[in-house]
Amino acid sequence: MFRFGTGGWRAIIGDEYTRRNLRALAAAMAIKMKNEGVAQKGLVMGYDRRFLSKESCFWLCEVLAAHNIPVKFIDSANPTPLLMFYVMKHKYPYGMMVTASHNPAIYNGVKVMTAGGRDADVTHTQELERIGETLDFDNIDSIPYAKAVETGIVETINPLNEYLDAILELIDVQSIHNAGLKIALDPMYGVSQRSIRTILLTARCQLEVINENHDTLFGGRMPSPSQAFLRNLTTYVIDHGFDLGIATDGDADRLGVIDDKGRYLHANQVLTLLYYYLLEYKGWKGPVVRNLATTHTLDRIAKAYGEQCYEVPVGFKHISAKMEETDALIGGESSGGLTVRGHIHGKDGVYAASLLVEMRAVTGMPLSQLMDKISERFGATFMEEQSYEFDPARKSDLLQQIYDDHDIPTLDKPIARISDMDGLKIYFEDGGWLIARFSGTEPVLRIFCEQESEDEARALVTTFAEYYKLM
């Protein structure tokens, strides 16, 4: 059976990620679309570079075609935001992207997009699961992929230029052109290199790319643009004197950054840089949306400019929904995803990278200097984040202890309030915070803490981990 988390359905290949379950998901999608009266409008499908991604699309198409659901199939590995853009621009009711994003190589999965190019919310995913439970998985109708293409029910498309042109219209290409920047890119064996290369070379940057070949094992590491996996990019930036280094995750919806001094910029810092840049340098107006595990420095910046910061649960669908509701300028999360008003309703590492390069060009300041300027004005904070595996047999007890009972260790720090909107979040009176929540994409408990002292943030995470017997 397929089960959705915060980032779509993801499972280990050969375990729950199987041809049988993929065919059942396609049948459930077909039935859902028929029930909603949108079957003839069809859907858009795409895939990344993971093992079995393209073949998975064939299996999905074969079932959808048997249900007479038209499919526009992007028949080459491309970024997830490209598919979201196409669903939004061409007003499709649904899209399906075969990817497990930044998960380890043994995973694959499917992200479902809804009208407007949004991540499917829990209402949609629960309905797919409910329909799936009624199916006979061993008797799913299908027709051969070649026949589906021959009859025209499946049509292959290549909308990359349309997507790139939309991004080029949004950024200040001339300022980037004038700056003559030297950029290093690490697509982490994923799908961003063609898109980012085209944009930055159009703007006449000097671009060098590492780790761009097709490797379904992602070089033996997770395709996640976090500090632990960007040592090669860090060394490359330092050794060759680049203005900045950019990395994207496996399906290019998340971003990692190395500054001119070879320092890793956490996703929280990238968000604060871009929000500050849009307000201070471009003169744009609007609130910001972050999830509850993302830096509160955004709150301080918003307040300084007479704006508001909105907090939502983890899951980019919550960010995009709140952005639309409040006409927010930017929204993002500490895991590396962000989007800006006027673009798609989901996270886009390609656009974020382009905007970051624009910021470097327009301000004329190295990222290290600009980050120092923000810290001086709004205060420096430090985030400690750890993921802890646990015996699955303990999960129900941990859920009860943390989510229901709010059982926490005795602390010396005064607590302002506690929230259970998504996991357990403690707001301290000094402005710091800590959250413990179960991952929606991996079998781990995550603990995040933001404080003005790095040592204090680390100590608080350790205290909670020991209290819940995770260490």
C-alpha positions as CSV (number, residue, x, y, z in Angstrom):
1,M,0.0,0.0,0.0
2,F,1.1,3.6,-0.6
3,R,1.1,6.0,2.4
4,F,1.8,9.8,2.0
5,G,3.9,11.9,4.4
6,T,4.6,15.6,4.4
7,G,6.6,15.4,1.1
8,G,4.5,12.9,-0.9
9,W,4.7,9.1,-0.9
10,R,8.3,7.9,-0.3
11,A,9.4,4.3,0.3
12,I,12.3,1.9,0.0
13,I,12.7,0.5,-3.5
14,G,11.6,-3.2,-3.4
15,D,9.9,-2.9,-0.1
16,E,6.8,-0.6,-0.4
17,Y,8.0,1.1,-3.5
18,T,7.0,-1.5,-6.0
19,R,5.4,-1.7,-9.5
20,R,2.3,-3.2,-7.8
21,N,1.9,-0.2,-5.5
22,L,2.7,2.3,-8.3
23,R,0.0,0.8,-10.5
24,A,-2.5,1.0,-7.6
25,L,-1.6,4.6,-7.0
26,A,-2.3,5.4,-10.7
27,A,-5.6,3.6,-10.5
28,A,-6.6,5.5,-7.4
29,M,-5.7,8.8,-9.1
30,A,-7.8,7.8,-12.1
31,I,-10.8,7.0,-10.0
32,K,-10.4,10.2,-8.0
33,M,-10.2,12.3,-11.2
34,K,-13.3,10.6,-12.6
35,N,-15.2,11.2,-9.3
36,E,-14.3,14.9,-9.5
37,G,-15.2,15.2,-13.2
38,V,-11.7,16.3,-14.3
39,A,-10.6,13.1,-16.0
40,Q,-10.7,14.5,-19.5
41,K,-8.5,17.4,-18.5
42,G,-5.7,15.0,-17.8
43,L,-2.5,15.4,-15.8
44,V,1.2,16.2,-16.1
45,M,3.9,13.6,-15.2
46,G,7.6,14.0,-14.7
47,Y,10.6,12.2,-13.1
48,D,14.1,12.8,-11.7
49,R,17.3,10.7,-12.0
50,R,16.6,8.1,-9.3
51,F,16.7,4.4,-9.9
52,L,13.5,3.3,-11.7
53,S,12.1,6.8,-12.0
54,K,11.5,6.7,-15.7
55,E,10.3,3.2,-15.6
56,S,7.9,4.1,-12.8
57,C,6.4,6.8,-15.1
58,F,5.8,4.1,-17.8
59,W,3.9,2.0,-15.2
60,L,1.8,4.9,-14.1
61,C,1.0,6.0,-17.6
62,E,-0.1,2.5,-18.6
63,V,-2.7,2.4,-15.9
64,L,-3.9,6.0,-16.4
65,A,-4.2,5.3,-20.2
66,A,-6.3,2.3,-19.5
67,H,-8.7,4.6,-17.6
68,N,-8.6,7.1,-20.6
69,I,-6.8,9.8,-18.6
70,P,-4.7,12.0,-20.9
71,V,-1.1,12.4,-19.7
72,K,1.4,15.0,-20.7
73,F,4.7,13.2,-20.0
74,I,7.9,15.2,-19.6
75,D,10.1,12.6,-21.1
76,S,13.5,13.5,-19.6
77,A,14.8,14.0,-16.0
78,N,13.9,17.5,-14.8
79,P,13.3,19.5,-11.6
80,T,10.1,19.1,-9.7
81,P,9.4,22.8,-9.9
82,L,9.3,22.6,-13.7
83,L,6.4,20.2,-13.4
84,M,4.7,22.5,-10.8
85,F,5.1,25.4,-13.1
86,Y,3.6,23.6,-16.0
87,V,0.6,22.4,-14.0
88,M,0.0,26.0,-12.8
89,K,0.5,27.8,-16.1
90,H,-1.6,25.4,-18.2
91,K,-4.3,24.9,-15.6
92,Y,-4.1,21.2,-15.1
93,P,-6.0,19.6,-12.2
94,Y,-3.1,17.3,-11.2
95,G,0.5,16.5,-11.7
96,M,2.6,13.5,-10.6
97,M,6.4,13.7,-10.1
98,V,8.4,10.5,-9.5
99,T,11.0,11.5,-7.0
100,A,12.1,10.9,-3.4
101,S,13.7,14.4,-3.3
102,H,16.6,14.4,-0.8
103,N,16.1,10.9,0.6
104,P,18.8,8.2,0.4
105,A,19.3,6.4,-2.9
106,I,17.4,3.3,-1.7
107,Y,14.2,5.4,-1.7
108,N,11.9,6.5,-4.5
109,G,8.4,8.0,-4.4
110,V,5.7,10.1,-6.0
111,K,4.8,13.7,-5.3
112,V,1.2,14.7,-6.2
113,M,0.5,18.3,-7.3
114,T,-3.0,19.8,-7.4
115,A,-4.5,22.7,-9.3
116,G,-2.3,25.8,-9.3
117,G,0.8,23.6,-9.1
118,R,0.5,23.1,-5.3
119,D,1.7,20.2,-3.2
120,A,-1.3,18.0,-2.5
121,D,-2.7,18.6,0.9
122,V,-3.8,15.9,3.4
123,T,-7.4,16.0,2.0
124,H,-6.2,14.9,-1.4
125,T,-3.6,12.3,-0.2
126,Q,-6.0,10.7,2.3
127,E,-8.6,10.4,-0.4
128,L,-6.0,8.6,-2.6
129,E,-5.2,6.3,0.3
130,R,-8.9,5.6,0.9
131,I,-9.5,4.7,-2.7
132,G,-6.4,2.6,-2.7
133,E,-7.7,0.5,0.2
134,T,-10.7,-0.5,-2.0
135,L,-8.6,-1.8,-4.9
136,D,-7.6,-5.3,-5.9
137,F,-3.9,-4.6,-6.4
138,D,-3.4,-7.8,-8.4
139,N,-6.0,-6.8,-11.0
140,I,-5.3,-3.3,-12.1
141,D,-6.2,-2.5,-15.7
142,S,-3.4,-1.2,-18.0
143,I,-2.3,-1.0,-21.6
144,P,1.3,-1.1,-22.9
145,Y,3.1,2.2,-22.8
146,A,4.0,2.1,-26.5
147,K,0.3,1.7,-27.4
148,A,-0.7,4.6,-25.1
149,V,1.7,6.8,-26.9
150,E,0.6,5.6,-30.3
151,T,-3.1,6.3,-29.5
152,G,-2.2,9.8,-28.2
153,I,-3.6,9.3,-24.7
154,V,0.1,9.8,-23.5
155,E,1.9,12.7,-25.1
156,T,5.6,13.4,-24.5
157,I,6.5,17.1,-24.0
158,N,9.6,19.2,-23.2
159,P,8.5,22.5,-21.5
160,L,12.0,23.3,-20.1
161,N,12.4,26.5,-22.2
162,E,9.1,27.8,-21.1
163,Y,10.0,27.3,-17.4
164,L,13.5,28.9,-17.8
165,D,12.1,31.9,-19.7
166,A,9.6,32.5,-16.9
167,I,12.5,32.6,-14.4
168,L,14.7,34.9,-16.6
169,E,11.8,37.3,-16.8
170,L,11.7,37.5,-12.9
171,I,15.4,38.2,-12.3
172,D,17.6,41.1,-13.0
173,V,19.7,39.6,-15.8
174,Q,21.5,42.8,-16.6
175,S,22.8,43.4,-13.1
176,I,24.1,39.8,-13.0
177,H,25.7,40.3,-16.5
178,N,27.5,43.5,-15.3
179,A,28.8,41.8,-12.1
180,G,30.9,39.2,-13.8
181,L,30.4,36.6,-11.0
182,K,32.2,33.3,-10.6
183,I,29.8,30.6,-9.5
184,A,30.3,27.0,-8.5
185,L,27.3,24.6,-8.8
186,D,26.9,21.1,-7.2
187,P,23.6,19.5,-8.5
188,M,24.5,16.5,-6.3
189,Y,24.0,14.1,-9.3
190,G,20.5,15.4,-9.6
191,V,18.6,17.4,-12.2
192,S,19.4,21.1,-11.7
193,Q,22.5,21.5,-13.8
194,R,20.8,22.1,-17.2
195,S,18.4,24.7,-15.8
196,I,20.8,26.6,-13.6
197,R,23.6,26.4,-16.2
198,T,21.3,27.9,-18.9
199,I,20.1,30.8,-16.7
200,L,23.6,31.7,-15.3
201,L,25.3,31.4,-18.7
202,T,22.6,33.6,-20.2
203,A,23.5,36.2,-17.6
204,R,27.2,35.7,-18.5
205,C,28.4,34.2,-15.2
206,Q,31.5,32.1,-15.1
207,L,30.1,28.8,-14.0
208,E,31.8,25.6,-13.0
209,V,29.8,22.4,-12.2
210,I,30.8,19.4,-10.1
211,N,29.0,16.1,-9.5
212,E,26.8,16.5,-12.6
213,N,26.9,13.0,-14.1
214,H,24.0,10.6,-13.8
215,D,24.6,8.4,-10.7
216,T,21.6,6.8,-9.1
217,L,23.7,6.2,-5.9
218,F,24.3,10.0,-5.7
219,G,28.1,9.4,-5.2
220,G,27.3,7.3,-2.1
221,R,25.7,10.1,-0.1
222,M,22.3,11.7,0.4
223,P,21.4,14.2,-2.3
224,S,20.6,16.7,0.4
225,P,22.3,20.2,0.3
226,S,23.1,20.3,4.0
227,Q,26.5,21.0,5.5
228,A,27.5,17.4,6.0
229,F,27.2,16.6,2.2
230,L,28.8,19.8,0.8
231,R,32.4,19.4,1.7
232,N,33.5,18.9,-1.9
233,L,31.7,22.1,-2.9
234,T,33.2,24.0,0.0
235,T,36.7,22.9,-0.9
236,Y,36.1,23.8,-4.6
237,V,34.8,27.4,-3.7
238,I,37.9,28.0,-1.5
239,D,40.5,26.6,-3.8
240,H,39.3,28.4,-6.9
241,G,38.1,31.7,-5.4
242,F,34.4,31.6,-6.3
243,D,32.0,34.3,-5.3
244,L,29.6,31.6,-4.1
245,G,28.8,28.0,-4.3
246,I,25.3,26.6,-4.9
247,A,23.9,23.1,-4.4
248,T,20.5,21.6,-5.0
249,D,18.9,18.4,-3.8
250,G,18.0,15.4,-6.0
251,D,14.9,17.0,-7.6
252,A,16.1,20.6,-7.4
253,D,13.4,22.0,-5.1
254,R,15.9,22.7,-2.3
255,L,19.0,24.9,-2.0
256,G,22.3,24.9,-0.2
257,V,24.8,27.7,-0.3
258,I,28.6,28.1,0.4
259,D,29.7,31.8,0.8
260,D,32.8,33.5,-0.5
261,K,34.8,32.4,2.6
262,G,33.8,28.8,2.2
263,R,31.3,28.9,5.0
264,Y,28.1,26.9,4.7
265,L,25.0,29.2,4.9
266,H,22.1,27.4,6.6
267,A,18.8,27.5,4.9
268,N,17.6,29.8,7.7
269,Q,20.4,32.3,6.7
270,V,19.5,32.0,3.0
271,L,15.9,32.8,3.8
272,T,16.8,35.8,5.9
273,L,19.2,37.1,3.2
274,L,16.6,36.9,0.5
275,Y,13.8,38.4,2.6
276,Y,16.0,41.3,3.7
277,Y,17.2,41.8,0.1
278,L,13.6,41.9,-1.3
279,L,12.6,44.4,1.3
280,E,15.7,46.6,1.6
281,Y,17.1,46.6,-1.9
282,K,14.2,45.9,-4.2
283,G,11.7,47.8,-2.1
284,W,9.0,45.1,-2.2
285,K,6.4,44.8,0.5
286,G,4.8,41.8,2.2
287,P,4.8,39.4,5.1
288,V,6.8,36.2,5.3
289,V,5.7,32.7,6.0
290,R,7.9,30.0,7.7
291,N,7.2,26.7,9.3
292,L,7.6,26.2,13.0
293,A,11.1,24.7,12.7
294,T,12.5,27.7,10.9
295,T,14.4,30.7,12.3
296,H,12.6,33.5,14.2
297,T,15.1,36.0,12.8
298,L,12.5,36.3,10.0
299,D,10.1,37.6,12.6
300,R,12.5,40.3,13.6
301,I,13.1,41.4,10.0
302,A,9.4,41.5,9.3
303,K,8.7,43.6,12.4
304,A,11.5,46.1,11.5
305,Y,9.8,46.7,8.1
306,G,6.3,46.9,9.5
307,E,5.4,43.4,8.2
308,Q,4.3,40.2,9.8
309,C,5.7,36.7,10.0
310,Y,3.2,33.8,9.9
311,E,4.0,30.4,11.4
312,V,2.6,27.2,9.9
313,P,3.1,23.4,10.3
314,V,5.9,21.5,8.5
315,G,5.0,20.7,4.9
316,F,5.4,23.2,2.1
317,K,1.7,22.9,1.2
318,H,1.1,24.9,4.4
319,I,3.5,27.6,3.4
320,S,2.1,28.0,0.0
321,A,-1.5,28.1,1.3
322,K,-0.6,30.7,3.9
323,M,1.3,32.8,1.3
324,E,-1.7,32.9,-0.9
325,E,-4.0,33.8,2.0
326,T,-1.8,36.6,3.2
327,D,-0.2,37.7,-0.1
328,A,3.2,37.0,1.5
329,L,6.4,38.1,-0.2
330,I,8.4,35.0,0.6
331,G,7.9,31.7,2.3
332,G,10.4,28.9,3.3
333,E,11.6,26.3,5.6
334,S,14.8,25.4,7.4
335,S,15.3,22.3,5.3
336,G,16.2,24.4,2.3
337,G,13.0,25.1,0.4
338,L,11.6,28.5,-0.5
339,T,9.5,30.4,-3.0
340,V,8.7,34.0,-3.8
341,R,5.5,35.8,-4.7
342,G,4.9,35.8,-8.4
343,H,6.4,32.5,-9.1
344,I,5.1,28.9,-8.5
345,H,3.3,27.9,-5.3
346,G,5.9,25.4,-4.3
347,K,9.6,25.4,-3.5
348,D,12.1,26.0,-6.3
349,G,15.8,25.6,-5.9
350,V,16.5,26.8,-9.5
351,Y,14.7,30.1,-9.0
352,A,16.1,30.5,-5.5
353,A,19.6,30.0,-6.9
354,S,19.0,32.6,-9.6
355,L,17.6,35.1,-7.1
356,L,20.6,34.6,-4.8
357,V,23.0,35.3,-7.6
358,E,21.0,38.5,-8.5
359,M,21.2,39.5,-4.8
360,R,25.0,39.1,-4.9
361,A,25.2,41.2,-8.1
362,V,22.8,44.0,-7.1
363,T,24.2,44.6,-3.6
364,G,27.8,44.3,-4.7
365,M,28.5,42.7,-1.4
366,P,30.0,39.2,-0.8
367,L,27.5,37.0,0.9
368,S,29.7,36.8,4.0
369,Q,29.6,40.6,4.4
370,L,25.9,40.8,3.8
371,M,25.2,38.1,6.3
372,D,27.3,39.9,8.9
373,K,25.4,43.1,8.2
374,I,22.1,41.3,8.9
375,S,23.4,39.7,12.1
376,E,24.6,43.1,13.4
377,R,21.2,44.7,12.8
378,F,18.9,41.8,13.8
379,G,21.0,39.7,16.1
380,A,22.8,36.5,15.6
381,T,21.2,33.2,16.4
382,F,22.3,29.6,16.2
383,M,20.3,26.5,15.3
384,E,21.1,22.9,16.4
385,E,19.2,20.2,14.6
386,Q,19.5,16.5,15.1
387,S,17.6,13.4,13.8
388,Y,17.3,10.3,16.0
389,E,16.4,6.8,14.9
390,F,14.4,4.8,17.4
391,D,12.9,1.3,17.8
392,P,9.6,1.4,15.8
393,A,8.0,-0.4,18.8
394,R,8.5,2.8,20.8
395,K,6.8,5.2,18.5
396,S,3.3,5.0,20.1
397,D,4.8,5.6,23.5
398,L,6.9,8.5,22.3
399,L,3.9,10.0,20.6
400,Q,2.0,9.8,23.8
401,Q,4.9,11.2,25.9
402,I,5.8,14.1,23.6
403,Y,2.7,15.0,21.6
404,D,-0.1,14.2,24.0
405,D,1.4,14.5,27.5
406,H,3.8,17.3,26.8
407,D,6.3,15.5,29.0
408,I,9.5,17.5,29.0
409,P,12.7,17.6,31.1
410,T,13.1,20.1,33.9
411,L,14.7,23.2,32.5
412,D,16.3,26.3,34.0
413,K,15.1,28.5,31.2
414,P,11.7,30.2,31.7
415,I,9.0,29.0,29.2
416,A,6.6,31.5,27.6
417,R,4.3,28.9,26.1
418,I,4.1,25.4,24.5
419,S,2.4,24.6,21.2
420,D,1.3,21.2,19.8
421,M,0.4,22.5,16.3
422,D,2.9,20.1,14.8
423,G,4.9,18.1,17.3
424,L,5.9,19.8,20.5
425,K,7.3,23.3,20.4
426,I,8.6,25.2,23.4
427,Y,8.8,29.0,23.1
428,F,11.3,30.4,25.7
429,E,10.9,33.9,27.2
430,D,14.2,35.0,25.8
431,G,13.0,34.5,22.3
432,G,14.6,31.1,21.7
433,W,12.7,27.9,21.0
434,L,12.9,24.1,20.7
435,I,10.7,21.6,18.8
436,A,10.5,17.8,18.8
437,R,8.6,16.2,16.0
438,F,8.5,13.0,14.0
439,S,9.6,13.3,10.4
440,G,6.9,12.9,7.7
441,T,9.4,11.4,5.2
442,E,11.8,9.3,7.3
443,P,11.5,7.0,10.4
444,V,13.2,9.5,12.8
445,L,12.5,12.0,15.5
446,R,13.9,15.4,14.8
447,I,14.8,18.0,17.5
448,F,15.5,21.6,16.5
449,C,16.6,24.4,18.8
450,E,17.4,28.0,18.1
451,Q,19.2,30.2,20.7
452,E,21.6,33.1,20.8
453,S,24.3,30.7,22.0
454,E,25.5,27.8,19.9
455,D,26.5,25.9,23.0
456,E,23.2,26.4,24.6
457,A,21.3,25.3,21.6
458,R,23.4,22.1,21.4
459,A,23.0,21.4,25.1
460,L,19.2,21.8,25.0
461,V,18.9,19.3,22.1
462,T,21.1,16.8,24.0
463,T,19.0,17.2,27.1
464,F,15.8,16.4,25.3
465,A,17.3,13.5,23.4
466,E,18.6,12.0,26.6
467,Y,15.3,12.5,28.3
468,Y,13.4,10.6,25.6
469,K,16.2,7.9,25.7
470,L,17.2,8.5,22.1
471,M,21.0,8.6,22.8
